[in-house]
Amino acid sequence: MNYQAILNQIQEELNLKKSTGTVASYIPELAKVSPDKFGMNLYCINSGHYHFGNSQERFSIQSISKVFALTLAMSLIDDSLFERVDVEPSGDPFNSLVQLEYEQGIPRNPFINAGALVISDILISLLKNPKKDFLNFIHTITDNTTIDINKEVFYSEKKYSHRNAALLNLMKSFGNIKNDIETVLDFYIFQCAVEMSCKELSTAFMMYANQGRKLSDNQQILSPQKVKRINAIMQTCGFYDEAGEFTFRVGLPGKSGVGGGITAVHPGQYTVTVWSPPLNPKGNSELGMFALERLTTLTGLSIF
Ligand SMILES: NC(=O)CC[C@H](N)C(=O)O
């Protein structure tokens, strides 16, 4: 298959499309990013990288980091993790508080904010230097030690994190947060502030397409069974209250972030990352979803 020709076609179609979305502004620093950025990187297990646009420029990965945090936590502890966070789609926005109240502080899944905050709490209890260890984990899976956080984004989100603090307080009242609220919030915001390019994200996600092994050196990062589970959670919960729509249109497990990035996985075949900052009302990249839908349609390669 001529993947580059398919990507070129998607780029041409995108040039004709006007986005109706808006760049996230509740983290003020994110609002400074140009809405016209667009990058796409496709990383095939058998034939390497294909790309176009701003695919090598780093952007704020935001909630895509939730996949790395869950992976790290699952590599360190057993299934007891899932006593503190469930694996059901929420059908609610990523930062919603309502379900938590009547479900007694157990978040629906690890990819909504409440669930990711519980994973942050677990990592803080398990790791010596949570921030350093988290970055090291990303360095390992990408073979790239230059990946870091964007400090402006970090401090910007810290100033406007009242809702995440509310989620933490509510969960703490139910006994599902063990560490100090400020410490958990700080680590969660840190992981969201990591910056990576489309190419780096596709590389990091390759382990989910390759049974838990890195492609570069075959290192087993996570067992195939655990990778299967993470892919399942990405499929059912990776896009909040748009997980069904993403599955319907694109047909791949994946994860989005309010920085405008989406990374998706076709186990055994490829990983793909798109970046376009304007978000649809559900907080997912509008043109990113369009590009991924075109990719699985033009290649005929989705998991369904
Ligand atoms: N959906 C997202 O990417 C949200 C991440 C963001 N840091 C928040 O907690 O609001």
The ligand as a Tripos MOL2 file, in Angstrom:
@<TRIPOS>MOLECULE
LIG
   10     9     1     0     0
SMALL
NO_CHARGES

@<TRIPOS>ATOM
      1 N1         -8.8230   16.3990   28.1330 N.am      1 LIG1
      2 C1         -7.6500   16.8640   28.5080 C.2       1 LIG1
      3 O1         -6.6770   16.8360   27.7850 O.2       1 LIG1
      4 C2         -7.6420   17.5360   29.8600 C.3       1 LIG1
      5 C3         -6.2790   17.6740   30.4860 C.3       1 LIG1
      6 C4         -6.1460   18.9200   31.3180 C.3       1 LIG1
      7 N2         -4.8310   18.9720   31.8800 N.3       1 LIG1
      8 C5         -7.1970   18.9790   32.4170 C.2       1 LIG1
      9 O2         -7.0530   18.3690   33.4270 O.co2     1 LIG1
     10 O3         -8.1810   19.6480   32.2850 O.co2     1 LIG1
@<TRIPOS>BOND
     1     1     2 1
     2     2     3 2
     3     2     4 1
     4     4     5 1
     5     5     6 1
     6     6     7 1
     7     6     8 1
     8     8     9 2
     9     8    10 1
@<TRIPOS>SUBSTRUCTURE
     1 LIG1         1 GROUP 0 **** ****
